[in-house]
Amino acid sequence: MTRVTRGFVAKKRRKRIFKLASGFRGANAVLFRTAQQRTLRALALAYRDRRLYKRKVRGLWIRRLNTFLRHQVSQANGATQRTVYSSCINSLKKANILLNRKVLSQLAIFDPESLRLIVNEL
């Protein structure tokens, strides 16, 4: 009889897990059970944090834009308003200006004069 080596599927599965756990330290990269647990958790956290990152970045855009708008209002009439950002976004929607928060935030940083013109149009 010919010699049969067994466990191809199991070896393939373990090899995939160890490849994912290659950057981990200690037993988390060497022992299969702990490597499997760590990679499962790492993948779950990576999935969660991709969405959290998007949420954080959107908040950053909003803060930048709000700061710019409050600065503009304070220069215009000497006092800051409380709802500058929301009223500006509302006015942009009513005026059918389809710029998203990312673009508006970048305009506030790199080209404030053009954003000033857009805001004064409202």
N, C-alpha and C positions, 0 to 999 in steps of 0.2 A: 504494500500500500504506500501511497505517496504521503508525504508529511504535510499536515494541514496546520497553518498558524491561525489561531483564532482571535477574536476580539477586534475585528477591523472597525466596526461601528463605534465601540466603546473607546478605542484609541483615537479615532477621529474626533469624537466628542471631547475627550480630555485634551487633545491637542489644541482644539479651538478655544477651550476655556483657558488653558495656560498661555496661549498667545494673547488673549485679552488681558490676562493678569500679569503680563511680562514686566510692567513698570512698578508693580507692587513690591513691598518690602517684606522680608522674612517669610513666615509660613504662608502668608497670603499669596505668594507667587510660587511656592514649592509644593505645598500639600493640596491635593485636589479638592477636598471638601471645603476648606477655607477659601481657596481660590475661587471656587464656584459661588460661594456666598458673597465674597467681596465683589466679584464681577457683576453679579445680579444687582447688588446694591448700587454699585458705581453706574451701571447702565440706567437704573431707575432714577438716580439723582441727576444724571446728565440730561435725561428726558425732561425732568421737572425744571431744572435750572435753565434750559434753553428757553422755556416760556417765561421764567422769572426775569431773564436777561432782557427780553423784549419789553416786558412791563417796565423795568427800570429805565431803559433807554427812552421809552416814550415819556416817562415822567421827567426825565432830564430835558427833553425837547420842550415840554410844557413849562418847566421852570425857567429855562433860558428865554423863551418867548415872553412869558409873564414879566420877567425882570426887564426886558427891553421895553415892553409896553408901559410898565409902571414908570420907567425912567422918562419915556416920552410924555406921559400925562403929567408928571411932576414938573417937567420943563415947560409944558404948555400953560397950565393954570396954577402952578405952585403947590398943589396938594395931590396926594396919591388917592386913587379910588380903590375900592375894595374888589370890585368885580370887573377889572379891566380885561383880563384874559378871556373870560367867558363871553363878555359882550362883544369883544373883537372877533372871536370865532363865530359867534352868531351873525354878526354883520357881514363877515366874509361869506358865509353860507347864503345869506339873503341876497348879497350882491353877485352870487354865482361865481365866486372866485374859488377855483378848485385847487388850492395849494394845501398840501397836508402839513402836519406839524413839523415833520422832519425838514422839509424845504423851508418853512418859515423860520425855524430855528437856525438853519444854516445861513439864511439871509441876514438874520439878526447878528450873526457873528462876522461873516465875511463881506457882506454888502449892506450895511445898515441904512444907507441912503435910499436904496431901492425899496426896502421894507418900510421906511418912513413914508415914501410916496404912496405905497399901497395902503398904509394905515390912514393917511390923510384923505384918501379917496372915499373912505367909508363915511 
